């Protein structure tokens, strides 16, 4: 699986625009985690692997609820995380990225049998909180 900075940004933007549910984004990120664990994930640009991974890890858990019907992260939180974790896409990076009519995430979401195991895995929510000293 090939993952690039712009694809991760697109998933964030799709969640914010409502064209992708938080649950779909979480499952997409889970698919990336599985590919990383299998050792078959590649990153582009390679020098941005840490930023790409930070974005994927935020998306993996974006559907966490703090109460029934209430998500842990607001749209403002999601936008701030996207900007903090992904930063700006450099013009040289954007020029080398292939254009897609839909994010790669849509294709990955079709792999339901593999992704069903996601429901069996529960994770502890980690909050990024800045507390006064």
Buried (B, 14 or more C-beta within 10 A) or exposed (E): BEBBBBBBBBBBBBBBEEEBEBEBBBBBBBBBBBBBEEEEBEBBBEEBBEBBBBBBBBBBBBBBEEEEEEBBBEEEBBBEBBEEBBBEBEEEBEEEBEEEEEBBBBEBBEEEEEBEEBEEEEEEEEEEEEEEE
